[in-house]
């Protein structure tokens, strides 16, 4: 019965690890094409994959940095705090949710507003922060955006809003729906006063925000392949029980159907905006030159 | 045909059946006394049940198939009702009816989201879910109303703007956004009444007004209870709980300053006594209309803007200076 005898084997020991020590975050792997590049180069390329042109998400402050003239952005005083008017509770208190978003982003709510220069043109600016509750619009977002419109009306400055939002904020119920009305009301006045309003749609801009101020720009610019629409693709798929066509609700698709003016790569976005400002608001630049001379 | 009933109405149905049983034996001695007792009990049960409807039960009443829909109200309230069709761009959206009529001595523009009474009509009406062409049709008619100084009365009753491929291709978001903005520029009175469901942008797309009425058993919210439940709990069956959390009932909305007045319904809901519902709605509309028509157009526009400017709840720390 020798063949049943336990065979001798050797235990293999791993050799000492001789990994190259790469600090976390040095490399970036594109989530679309898996291309790997130095994170530093990725940032230099404005968080766009050089290989497949995937436009990654950009935080609000980074967005301000790459869109407006250096050091030109002056944020509005951060005096509005969100609250919990419905005492909303799902799996978690809405207040607790807010606090965790605030910690995560360093913002009080999902939009940064202020005043900035873009190629020397003085503009009122609003930039949405997707990392804060999916950029959703509650009372504070609606109020800050409305105040931005009102400032642009009062000071007669063009306004640029860079959108990134999943829509209205459910936890504020009907009040978030009313923000659609409030912001659109402010735009009606802006239009009447002939003050230019440029919207930039980034991935994603949908639902309540798309069905209010995001759709109402004099010119609407979008980054490539951003999800843009009213209803979410999942809801549509469930409703009609069909596979959605390729590219459905993406920037290019929406442009081809006539609802976006320009789809532009991130690196060209600033120039596109400057061109438009030069057509619509040459006075916004002159104003600045006068004031800098007087200084 | 008996009305479809809800689970929470079971005690009522039971009593009603008992009474009708007794009625068939009316000639037996002592029966009439029994019937009377039961009828009193029925009345009390009805009040008990209907005065304590949970938000979710109210949502169900608002969706009752037999509940009067926009055209029922329109045809019984407005004389010389003349419907017009189409958005002049693409199609006629049957989910919304538009036209003109008279209420008392006042000629008005009338718009209403229209659900069907049965499956066949519901398919034609797309269950009251509008496409972009519907919103554009409504705005076209509102503009005519403005041009000829006809105040606008709008009946809201929709489970939402339609989420479909065609709707997206033709710019659902743009159509709604533009309507919301342009309704702030109309120089005639806009009177809104939410008669059933007021779901999100689908409702607001024709829902900006000077005075907002809401039926007692209607709901109005940023999302349907089911939609909210499937996002928050990934389970549509949690709708009862999200209906509670969303504060979508008329008393809640009145408190939040989103609506101006609640229109009472007959016991058990408008579908149990449509004729009296038409009466109350008619007189509520007439009363508010009489006030609004006295206000000049530019004042109306300013007031409307101020009304919505105030909406939202947040904390503000005024900077010390």
HADDOCK unambig.tbl for C-alpha pairs under 7 A between the chains (distance, minus, plus):
assign (segid A and resid 79 and name CA) (segid B and resid 316 and name CA) 5.59 0.50 0.50
assign (segid A and resid 79 and name CA) (segid B and resid 317 and name CA) 5.13 0.50 0.50
assign (segid A and resid 79 and name CA) (segid B and resid 318 and name CA) 6.67 0.50 0.50
assign (segid A and resid 80 and name CA) (segid B and resid 314 and name CA) 6.68 0.50 0.50
assign (segid A and resid 80 and name CA) (segid B and resid 315 and name CA) 5.70 0.50 0.50
assign (segid A and resid 80 and name CA) (segid B and resid 316 and name CA) 4.70 0.50 0.50
assign (segid A and resid 80 and name CA) (segid B and resid 317 and name CA) 6.61 0.50 0.50
assign (segid A and resid 81 and name CA) (segid B and resid 314 and name CA) 5.85 0.50 0.50
assign (segid A and resid 81 and name CA) (segid B and resid 315 and name CA) 4.94 0.50 0.50
assign (segid A and resid 81 and name CA) (segid B and resid 316 and name CA) 6.28 0.50 0.50
assign (segid A and resid 82 and name CA) (segid B and resid 314 and name CA) 5.04 0.50 0.50
assign (segid A and resid 82 and name CA) (segid B and resid 315 and name CA) 6.33 0.50 0.50
assign (segid A and resid 83 and name CA) (segid B and resid 314 and name CA) 5.41 0.50 0.50
assign (segid A and resid 83 and name CA) (segid B and resid 315 and name CA) 6.66 0.50 0.50
assign (segid A and resid 85 and name CA) (segid B and resid 313 and name CA) 6.51 0.50 0.50
assign (segid A and resid 86 and name CA) (segid B and resid 247 and name CA) 6.74 0.50 0.50
assign (segid A and resid 88 and name CA) (segid B and resid 245 and name CA) 5.70 0.50 0.50
assign (segid A and resid 89 and name CA) (segid B and resid 245 and name CA) 6.67 0.50 0.50
assign (segid A and resid 90 and name CA) (segid B and resid 232 and name CA) 6.82 0.50 0.50
assign (segid A and resid 139 and name CA) (segid B and resid 312 and name CA) 4.73 0.50 0.50
assign (segid A and resid 139 and name CA) (segid B and resid 313 and name CA) 5.78 0.50 0.50
assign (segid A and resid 139 and name CA) (segid B and resid 314 and name CA) 6.32 0.50 0.50
assign (segid A and resid 140 and name CA) (segid B and resid 314 and name CA) 6.20 0.50 0.50
assign (segid A and resid 170 and name CA) (segid B and resid 222 and name CA) 6.72 0.50 0.50
assign (segid A and resid 173 and name CA) (segid B and resid 221 and name CA) 6.10 0.50 0.50
assign (segid A and resid 173 and name CA) (segid B and resid 222 and name CA) 5.48 0.50 0.50
assign (segid A and resid 173 and name CA) (segid B and resid 246 and name CA) 5.42 0.50 0.50
assign (segid A and resid 174 and name CA) (segid B and resid 221 and name CA) 4.80 0.50 0.50
assign (segid A and resid 174 and name CA) (segid B and resid 222 and name CA) 5.08 0.50 0.50
assign (segid A and resid 175 and name CA) (segid B and resid 311 and name CA) 6.83 0.50 0.50
assign (segid A and resid 175 and name CA) (segid B and resid 312 and name CA) 5.40 0.50 0.50
assign (segid A and resid 176 and name CA) (segid B and resid 222 and name CA) 6.94 0.50 0.50
assign (segid A and resid 177 and name CA) (segid B and resid 200 and name CA) 6.62 0.50 0.50
assign (segid A and resid 177 and name CA) (segid B and resid 222 and name CA) 5.25 0.50 0.50
assign (segid A and resid 178 and name CA) (segid B and resid 311 and name CA) 6.40 0.50 0.50
assign (segid A and resid 179 and name CA) (segid B and resid 312 and name CA) 6.97 0.50 0.50
assign (segid A and resid 181 and name CA) (segid B and resid 180 and name CA) 6.13 0.50 0.50
assign (segid A and resid 181 and name CA) (segid B and resid 308 and name CA) 6.67 0.50 0.50
assign (segid A and resid 182 and name CA) (segid B and resid 308 and name CA) 5.39 0.50 0.50
assign (segid A and resid 182 and name CA) (segid B and resid 309 and name CA) 5.42 0.50 0.50
assign (segid A and resid 184 and name CA) (segid B and resid 180 and name CA) 6.44 0.50 0.50
assign (segid A and resid 184 and name CA) (segid B and resid 181 and name CA) 4.79 0.50 0.50
assign (segid A and resid 185 and name CA) (segid B and resid 181 and name CA) 5.53 0.50 0.50
assign (segid A and resid 185 and name CA) (segid B and resid 184 and name CA) 5.99 0.50 0.50
assign (segid A and resid 185 and name CA) (segid B and resid 305 and name CA) 6.34 0.50 0.50
assign (segid A and resid 188 and name CA) (segid B and resid 181 and name CA) 5.66 0.50 0.50
assign (segid A and resid 188 and name CA) (segid B and resid 182 and name CA) 6.91 0.50 0.50
assign (segid A and resid 188 and name CA) (segid B and resid 184 and name CA) 6.88 0.50 0.50
assign (segid A and resid 208 and name CA) (segid B and resid 201 and name CA) 6.86 0.50 0.50
assign (segid A and resid 210 and name CA) (segid B and resid 173 and name CA) 5.75 0.50 0.50
assign (segid A and resid 211 and name CA) (segid B and resid 173 and name CA) 4.11 0.50 0.50
assign (segid A and resid 211 and name CA) (segid B and resid 174 and name CA) 5.93 0.50 0.50
assign (segid A and resid 211 and name CA) (segid B and resid 176 and name CA) 5.69 0.50 0.50
assign (segid A and resid 211 and name CA) (segid B and resid 177 and name CA) 4.55 0.50 0.50
assign (segid A and resid 212 and name CA) (segid B and resid 177 and name CA) 4.30 0.50 0.50
assign (segid A and resid 215 and name CA) (segid B and resid 173 and name CA) 6.99 0.50 0.50
assign (segid A and resid 215 and name CA) (segid B and resid 174 and name CA) 5.40 0.50 0.50
assign (segid A and resid 215 and name CA) (segid B and resid 177 and name CA) 6.38 0.50 0.50
assign (segid A and resid 216 and name CA) (segid B and resid 177 and name CA) 6.83 0.50 0.50
assign (segid A and resid 216 and name CA) (segid B and resid 178 and name CA) 6.88 0.50 0.50
assign (segid A and resid 229 and name CA) (segid B and resid 168 and name CA) 6.52 0.50 0.50
assign (segid A and resid 229 and name CA) (segid B and resid 173 and name CA) 6.53 0.50 0.50
assign (segid A and resid 230 and name CA) (segid B and resid 168 and name CA) 6.79 0.50 0.50
assign (segid A and resid 230 and name CA) (segid B and resid 172 and name CA) 6.21 0.50 0.50
assign (segid A and resid 230 and name CA) (segid B and resid 173 and name CA) 4.96 0.50 0.50
assign (segid A and resid 231 and name CA) (segid B and resid 163 and name CA) 5.48 0.50 0.50
assign (segid A and resid 236 and name CA) (segid B and resid 163 and name CA) 5.23 0.50 0.50
assign (segid A and resid 236 and name CA) (segid B and resid 164 and name CA) 5.42 0.50 0.50
assign (segid A and resid 240 and name CA) (segid B and resid 164 and name CA) 6.68 0.50 0.50
assign (segid A and resid 257 and name CA) (segid B and resid 169 and name CA) 6.06 0.50 0.50
assign (segid A and resid 257 and name CA) (segid B and resid 170 and name CA) 7.00 0.50 0.50
assign (segid A and resid 259 and name CA) (segid B and resid 171 and name CA) 6.59 0.50 0.50
